[in-house]
Amino acid sequence: MNEITVTELKARLDAGDDIQLIDVRQPDEFAIGNIAGADLIPLGEVPSRKGEIDEARETVVYCKMGGRSARAIQFLEQSGFKGKLLNLVGGITAWSNEIDPSIPKY
């Protein structure tokens, strides 16, 4: 599985790269804090909503620590998703620790 670190993601977003962000946490977790521009598709809804993920764009999938996002990527790859998928190492927790400490930890 391909991965990206939070510092790599931040640099790419700052550079204006066209990256689709998919947060697979629950709505209450998303409300606590998220990466600006991310779309929320909870893990359990990925099978029915995979059509909302643009295969033509590079996609970074994240959750709290990286486990749920890895499962989402595995599902998408096994279901024939053709786009480039990257798992965010450490998820929103790493983003909060290294990039944006204003995002609360939970």
C-alpha positions in Angstrom: 0.0 0.0 0.0 1.3 3.4 -0.9 1.7 5.9 1.9 2.3 9.6 2.4 3.5 11.4 5.6 1.7 14.4 6.9 4.8 16.6 6.1 4.8 15.4 2.5 1.0 16.0 2.2 1.3 19.5 3.7 4.1 20.4 1.2 2.1 19.1 -1.7 -1.1 20.9 -0.6 0.9 24.1 -0.1 2.3 23.7 -3.6 -1.2 23.5 -5.0 -1.1 19.8 -6.1 -4.6 18.5 -7.0 -5.1 16.0 -4.2 -8.5 14.6 -3.2 -8.8 14.1 0.6 -11.1 11.4 1.9 -11.7 11.1 5.7 -13.1 7.7 6.6 -13.8 8.5 10.3 -17.3 8.9 11.8 -19.2 12.3 11.5 -18.6 13.1 15.2 -14.8 12.5 14.8 -14.8 14.7 11.6 -16.6 17.5 13.6 -13.8 17.5 16.2 -11.3 18.3 13.5 -10.3 17.6 9.9 -7.9 18.5 7.2 -9.3 21.5 5.2 -11.0 20.4 2.0 -11.5 16.8 3.0 -14.7 14.9 2.1 -16.2 12.7 4.7 -17.1 9.1 3.7 -17.2 7.0 6.8 -15.5 3.6 6.4 -18.9 1.7 6.5 -20.2 3.8 3.6 -17.2 3.4 1.3 -18.7 0.5 -0.6 -21.9 2.4 -1.4 -20.2 5.8 -2.0 -17.0 4.8 -3.8 -18.4 6.4 -6.9 -17.9 9.8 -5.2 -14.2 9.3 -5.3 -12.7 10.6 -8.5 -10.4 8.0 -10.0 -8.7 10.7 -12.2 -7.4 12.5 -9.1 -4.7 11.4 -6.7 -6.5 10.5 -3.4 -5.2 10.6 0.2 -7.3 8.6 2.5 -7.1 9.2 6.3 -8.6 8.3 9.6 -7.5 8.8 13.2 -4.3 6.7 13.1 -4.2 4.9 9.7 -6.0 1.6 10.3 -9.4 2.4 8.9 -8.0 4.3 6.0 -5.8 1.2 5.2 -9.0 -0.9 5.2 -10.8 1.5 2.9 -7.9 1.5 0.5 -7.8 -2.3 0.5 -11.5 -2.4 -0.3 -11.2 0.1 -3.1 -8.3 -1.6 -4.7 -10.0 -5.0 -4.4 -13.2 -3.6 -6.0 -11.3 -2.4 -9.0 -10.7 1.3 -8.2 -8.2 2.6 -10.8 -7.1 5.8 -9.2 -3.9 6.4 -7.2 -4.6 5.9 -3.4 -2.3 7.0 -0.6 -2.7 6.2 3.1 -1.9 9.1 5.4 0.7 7.7 7.9 -0.6 8.4 11.5 -3.8 9.9 10.3 -5.4 13.0 11.8 -3.4 12.4 15.0 -0.1 12.9 13.2 -1.6 15.9 11.4 -2.4 17.4 14.8 1.0 16.6 16.2 3.1 17.8 13.3 1.1 20.2 11.2 -1.9 21.8 13.0 -1.9 21.6 16.8 -5.2 23.4 16.9 -6.9 20.2 15.9 -7.9 18.5 19.2 -6.7 15.0 20.0 -9.3 12.5 21.2 
